[in-house]
Amino acid sequence: MSTNIVVPQMGESIVDARVGKWLKNEGDAVAVGEPLVELETDKVDIEVAAPQSGVLSKIAFGQGADVHIGDVLGSVAEGSGAPAATSGSTTENSSKTESSASVPATPSARKAAREGKIDLASVTTTGPRVTKEDVEKAAKPAAAPVAPAAPAHQRTSASERSETRERMSKRRATIAKRLLEVQSTAAMLTTFNEVDMSAVQALRARQKESFSKKYGVGLGLSSFFIKAVVAALREFPRLNAEIQGDEIVLKHYYDIGMAVGASEGLVVPVVRDADRKSFAELESAVRAFAAKAGDGTLSLEDLRGGTFTITNGGVFGSLMSTPILNPPQVGILGLHSIKERPIAVNGQIVLRPMMYTALTYDHRIVDGSEAVRFLVRIKELIEDPGVLLVEL
């Protein structure tokens, strides 16, 4: 008797996936619950486990195939599996694959291990599962002596004009598709302002040690901007809405997406009920999401929904940018690098740590005056952060 391996339900907005890698070959023995195949989706990578113990009797879709919810990926039959091959290189490769497959690891870690030809069993980790960061550390070669560079006229080869071609990952392809869709379906417009970060920096400097000691997490910038965004959304509710047909749906809750750069592209985990969270709870949530994005353990629940998004290009050095909406949301706040700039204060030219902010909004339901006043309110709250403690 055999049992089918089926593409599972993966979330409200995910209807298809791509076969990333089979962790077992046809004829291999498998245990119930053992990961058999990795699937790539536009949001997260997931592992599909064996529905029963036995033998992987059939693989219906190979690596790179696109599949849909409910498709049969293969089947597991009763039995003990084929004996291991005995030839030299085949035996070595087979045992390496088996040892790697049995190691608890994130999908992104398995992918990095495959690309770097690293046995996961040899990777040291401090957590319950091997992460991509663990694999990258293991892959770093020992420092080698640096040879003198050859003269410029000798550093030429045919490979300098070579090209490579690779298929887009499922996530990257979906990002590309959605970026084009939102530009053709929303009336996007961006307004800019600049914020004096002196008060926030001074507050953080005063409270840094005591805050960390009391709550076990550092006091960063994220919590200040999330608090400011929630306060501003309460005053300008159309920026916390979406369009459904010919209706405007105003959200009376505040689920704030925090855009995070991951290896396969941008992801937006969501801080739910941000209006009910303290500074410490917000900082903990954002740091946990960043760690999950780094090791590929974000869940579909982490990424679901969201009423407004914050993206921080400043962590990569961006001075100014125009963020693109995260549909069906109608507003996104872009943060940027903090740079000392000369500004006029009480008739004097002084140096202050300044940040450019950008608000992209959907002009179909948000008027320009609303957007400008929303961004001005963000500026006011950040420049006088004590108000955040009083108002929220």
Secondary structure, DSSP 8 states (H G I E B T S, - for coil): -EEEEE-----TT--EEEEEEESS-TT-EE-TT-EEEEEE-SS-EEEEE-SSSEEEEEE-S-TT-EEETT-EEEEEESS-------SHHHHHHHHHHHHHHTS-B-HHHHHHHHHHT--GGG---SSSSB-HHHHHHHH------------GGG---GGGG--------HHHHHHHHHHHHHHHHS-EEEEEEEEE-HHHHHHHHHHHHHHHHHHSS---SHHHHHHHHHHHHHHSGGGGEEEETTEEEE-SS--EEE-EEETTEEE--EETTGGG--HHHHHHHHHHHHHHHHHT---HHHHS--SEEEEEGGGGT-S-------TT-SEEEEE--EEEEEEEETTEEEEEEEEEEEEEEETTTS-HHHHHHHHHHHHHHHHSTHHHHHH-
